[in-house]
């Protein structure tokens, strides 16, 4: 997410594995919002995804980045998730 001076910008990812740890799901959100708003959206998205797929999650994890862009500046926030197979 990018923004101009004086704006609050945020980006986030939520992820979770189903109870038997066979696979997981990921949701993303971004916008002109703070950490609380991002977390609410991410939680809603990932729970809806699980509901549609009829799975139970073994917990939800979050990575959220938020910043207030300083005056006379531009800003950018990035949240990423990297999955490595062992």
Secondary structure, DSSP 8 states (H G I E B T S, - for coil): -EEETT-EEEEEEEEEEBTTSS-EEEEEEEES--HHHHHHHHHHHHHHHHHHHT--BS--EEEEEEEE--TT-EEE----------
